[in-house]
Amino acid sequence: FRSIKIFLCYTLIIIKFEVNFMKQLSKLKVKNISSVLQSIRDNSNISKKNLSVMLGLSSPLLTNICNELKEKSLIFEGSTLPSNKAGRPEVALNFNYNLKKIIGINISSEFTTIIISNLFPSIIFEEKIETKFDNSQKFLEILKDIISLYLSNNNLTTSDFLGIGISSKGTTNIEEGIIGEDFFHEKIKIREYLSNYFNIPIFIENDVKVLAITQNFFFPNDDNFFLVKYSIHGIGGALFKDGKLYTNKNNSVGKIGHVIIDLNEEFCPICKRKGCLETCISLKRIFSDLKKEIEKKEDYILVKTFKDKDINIENLFSAFENGSISINKLLRKSASYLAQALINTSAINGTNKVILYGDFFLQDSYLFLLKQYLQEYELSPFWRNVSVSTLTLEQEKLASCVLVIKKVFYDNFETYYNFL
């Protein structure tokens, strides 16, 4: 009996070892496939020989991987490459950007944009709607109808799509798929709703954090940075470090807009903190203060600038450059508070690079003020590590599509490989 017991124990150990060994082999295989696919994506018209040298993979192994990727139509062979050497010519390998499409949904408190892209990504279809509805259910129904109509008009099914990416302003719960607390004032279970109609992966992230992922995607040399967005939609931040976005379930990492900056101000209705950055210098607050100054009629340049004109960023800076004392005070307060927040958050998150994105940072006069206060509040050359993002408007629109590409091909390739 003892011998049988020992034999069974050894047998179980061997089986467990073999199972673990096979799992490791499977992970290694998928890792190699991922490396090959990413390298082909990043290097168009690459030869198998150059790919082998780049990745350190043997020719037979690389051939097997490429054959598998060709069977899945993820890559394709292009034209023969020029060569001075005798023998069989090398064939160019390319990523198949048209294999599947991506649905992107970019949600702000005012407008929502629905994007359809290929895997490059490039915009194929775009439709913009107002975000504000009587209730969230109506909003979700319209999103569903727009996507369904596109599928119907183009004879497509969900199998033609890689996934849905959702970039949403404000508080997002990426695990439960919830958005909307900050602008609909209710929790919208957008993932649950859309998954009832579209059987494909759905990824959700805060808009500023998706912007940081997109910054790194289009400009891979940008790593270890803190991205700050200051626009009509608010003030937000995102930490991208060591090749990945730093985040948590409640998206609280990097929320520079809700750091306390002035205890003399009121409580913020969103973060419930007294005198946060959003409360003090959001564009909504600046425009509100501006209206009060206009009503006083004490600032001639201010009154003249906004006579029969809308209050917007362009007119705001026009009055500033023409010498409005009231706007000078408002913008100096904004730059001063933002400089303090940037210095403090950078000291905590450990990054030495700040990337600025948004309407205010397109204004040279505002950047001048910000630089002035950064140099006043910190003697080390902080400003040298500050840059303005060169992301285009189209690239920002594609952010939700980039989210899907990053999640499927980079972060969770092992999970989604069989889905491709």
Secondary structure, DSSP 8 states (H G I E B T S, - for coil): -HHHHHHHHHHHHHHHHHHHHHHHHHHHHHHHHHHHHHHHHHSTTB-HHHHHHHHT--HHHHHHHHHHHHHTTSEEEEEE---SSSSS--EEEEE-TTS-EEEEEEE-SSEEEEEEE-SS--EEEEEEEES--SSHHHHHHHHHHHHHHHHHHTT--GGGEEEEEEEESS--BTTTTEE-TTTTSS-EEHHHHHHTT--S-EEEEEHHHHHHHHHHHH-TT--SEEEEEEETTEEEEEEEETTEEE--TT--TT-GGGSB--TTS-B-TTT--BTBHHHHH-HHHHHHHHHHHHHHT--HHHHHHTTT----HHHHHHHHHTT-HHHHHHHHHHHHHHHHHHHHHHHHH--S-EEEESSGGG-HHHHHHHHHHHHHH-SS-GGGGEEE----HHHHHTHHHHHHHIIIIIISHHHHGGG-
